[in-house]
Amino acid sequence: MANSKFIELTEVTTGGISAGDKKSIMINVDKIASFYPQSNGECTYISLRRDRILVEESYETVKGKVQ
């Protein structure tokens, strides 16, 4: 794992009492299964092995950071 690359993104909480809250997170790009734009095009869903998160960055921004 010495060569793992991490990127910093802003997660948007989508459920529960804290829905809409935002926090900075670091994601290991090796753990990303896929990512795709939210239907409104403003945010991006990132699929990990067992989870899916919503980040406030656009699809193009996430794409640039992952490459």
Residue pairs with C-beta under 8 A, 6 or more apart in sequence:
1 30
4 28
4 29
4 30
5 28
5 29
5 30
6 26
6 27
6 28
6 29
7 26
7 27
7 29
7 62
7 65
7 66
8 24
8 25
8 26
9 24
9 25
9 27
9 46
9 55
9 56
9 57
9 62
9 65
10 22
10 23
10 24
10 25
10 55
10 56
10 57
11 22
11 23
11 24
11 25
11 53
11 54
11 55
11 56
12 20
12 21
12 22
12 43
12 54
12 55
12 56
13 19
13 20
13 21
13 22
13 23
14 54
22 56
25 53
25 55
27 46
27 48
29 65
29 66
31 48
31 49
32 46
32 47
32 48
32 66
33 47
33 48
33 49
34 46
34 47
35 44
35 45
35 46
35 47
35 59
35 62
35 63
35 66
36 44
36 45
36 47
36 59
37 43
37 44
37 45
37 58
37 59
38 44
38 45
38 54
41 58
41 59
42 56
42 58
43 54
43 55
43 56
43 57
43 58
44 54
44 55
44 57
44 58
44 59
44 61
44 62
45 52
45 53
45 54
45 55
46 52
46 53
46 54
46 55
46 62
55 62
57 65
